Each structure stands twice: as structure tokens, then as C-alpha cells.
Amino acid sequence: MEVNIQDKKIELIQWLSTLNDISIIEKLMKLRDREKTDWWNEISTLEIESIEKGLKDADQGKLKSHSEAKKLYEKWL
């Protein structure tokens, strides 16, 4: 039987309320902060330029079908 998300949240809250290890609490705080970060601000300029080029190409209809791309790159797949 699958536990629903509310039960998991309650379990985590209960565990967290008894936690005394500051290092684990700090790790959890860092994880929470990372979840707030927009991945777009974390990628390189080259990655941003590549994504923007791909979006521009798509807007201009410069697209390949999945089967064409698969044939082109099959030796790496």
C-alpha cells in the first residue's frame, strides 16, 4: 500500500522535531535553499546560448523528427 504525501510529511515533521544533530539540520536547510534556486541562474553562458539557439531554431521551424534525430545519433545512443 502506497503511503500518501501527507503521511510522509507528518513522519518527516515528527522526525525533524526530535532531531538534535545540527549537521543534519544544516544539510536540510541547504537542500531547502537549493530548491528555491532557479536552475536557469545556475547554468553556464554556453548552456544558455545553446538553449536560446534551440528555441530560435524551433520558432523558425528548423526541427527534425524524433526518428530523424535517432538515425543521426544512433551510434551514440
C-alpha positions as a Markdown table, in Angstrom:
| # | Residue | x | y | z |
|---|---|---|---|---|
| 1 | Met | 0.0 | 0.0 | 0.0 |
| 2 | Glu | 1.4 | 3.4 | -1.0 |
| 3 | Val | 1.8 | 6.0 | 1.7 |
| 4 | Asn | 0.3 | 9.3 | 0.7 |
| 5 | Ile | 2.3 | 12.5 | 0.7 |
| 6 | Gln | 0.5 | 13.9 | 3.8 |
| 7 | Asp | 1.6 | 10.9 | 5.9 |
| 8 | Lys | 5.2 | 11.3 | 4.7 |
| 9 | Lys | 5.2 | 15.0 | 5.6 |
| 10 | Ile | 3.9 | 14.2 | 9.1 |
| 11 | Glu | 6.5 | 11.5 | 9.5 |
| 12 | Leu | 9.3 | 13.9 | 8.5 |
| 13 | Ile | 7.9 | 16.6 | 10.8 |
| 14 | Gln | 7.9 | 14.2 | 13.7 |
| 15 | Trp | 11.4 | 13.1 | 12.9 |
| 16 | Leu | 12.7 | 16.6 | 12.5 |
| 17 | Ser | 11.1 | 17.7 | 15.8 |
| 18 | Thr | 13.3 | 15.1 | 17.6 |
| 19 | Leu | 16.5 | 15.8 | 15.7 |
| 20 | Asn | 19.4 | 17.1 | 17.7 |
| 21 | Asp | 22.2 | 16.8 | 15.1 |
| 22 | Ile | 22.9 | 20.3 | 13.9 |
| 23 | Ser | 24.9 | 19.0 | 10.8 |
| 24 | Ile | 21.8 | 17.2 | 9.5 |
| 25 | Ile | 19.6 | 20.3 | 10.2 |
| 26 | Glu | 22.2 | 22.4 | 8.2 |
| 27 | Lys | 22.1 | 19.9 | 5.3 |
| 28 | Leu | 18.3 | 20.1 | 5.3 |
| 29 | Met | 18.4 | 23.9 | 5.2 |
| 30 | Lys | 20.9 | 23.8 | 2.3 |
| 31 | Leu | 18.7 | 21.4 | 0.4 |
| 32 | Arg | 15.7 | 23.7 | 1.0 |
| 33 | Asp | 17.7 | 26.7 | -0.2 |
| 34 | Arg | 18.7 | 24.8 | -3.3 |
| 35 | Glu | 15.1 | 24.0 | -4.1 |
| 36 | Lys | 14.4 | 27.8 | -4.2 |
| 37 | Thr | 17.2 | 28.4 | -6.8 |
| 38 | Asp | 16.2 | 28.8 | -10.4 |
| 39 | Trp | 18.3 | 26.4 | -12.4 |
| 40 | Trp | 18.5 | 28.9 | -15.2 |
| 41 | Asn | 20.7 | 31.1 | -13.0 |
| 42 | Glu | 23.0 | 28.1 | -12.3 |
| 43 | Ile | 23.9 | 27.1 | -15.8 |
| 44 | Ser | 26.8 | 28.4 | -17.9 |
| 45 | Thr | 26.6 | 31.1 | -20.5 |
| 46 | Leu | 27.3 | 28.5 | -23.2 |
| 47 | Glu | 24.4 | 26.4 | -22.0 |
| 48 | Ile | 22.1 | 29.4 | -22.0 |
| 49 | Glu | 23.2 | 30.4 | -25.6 |
| 50 | Ser | 22.7 | 26.8 | -26.7 |
| 51 | Ile | 19.1 | 26.7 | -25.3 |
| 52 | Glu | 18.3 | 30.1 | -26.8 |
| 53 | Lys | 19.6 | 28.9 | -30.2 |
| 54 | Gly | 17.5 | 25.8 | -30.0 |
| 55 | Leu | 14.4 | 27.8 | -29.1 |
| 56 | Lys | 15.1 | 30.2 | -32.0 |
| 57 | Asp | 15.6 | 27.3 | -34.4 |
| 58 | Ala | 12.3 | 25.8 | -33.2 |
| 59 | Asp | 10.5 | 29.1 | -33.7 |
| 60 | Gln | 11.8 | 29.2 | -37.3 |
| 61 | Gly | 10.7 | 25.6 | -37.9 |
| 62 | Lys | 14.2 | 24.2 | -38.1 |
| 63 | Leu | 13.2 | 21.0 | -36.5 |
| 64 | Lys | 14.0 | 17.3 | -37.1 |
| 65 | Ser | 11.6 | 14.5 | -36.2 |
| 66 | His | 12.4 | 12.1 | -33.5 |
| 67 | Ser | 13.1 | 9.3 | -36.0 |
| 68 | Glu | 15.5 | 11.5 | -38.0 |
| 69 | Ala | 17.4 | 12.5 | -34.8 |
| 70 | Lys | 17.5 | 8.9 | -33.7 |
| 71 | Lys | 19.0 | 7.9 | -37.1 |
| 72 | Leu | 21.5 | 10.7 | -36.9 |
| 73 | Tyr | 22.7 | 10.0 | -33.4 |
| 74 | Glu | 22.1 | 6.2 | -33.1 |
| 75 | Lys | 25.8 | 5.4 | -32.9 |
| 76 | Trp | 25.9 | 7.4 | -29.6 |
| 77 | Leu | 22.6 | 6.0 | -28.2 |
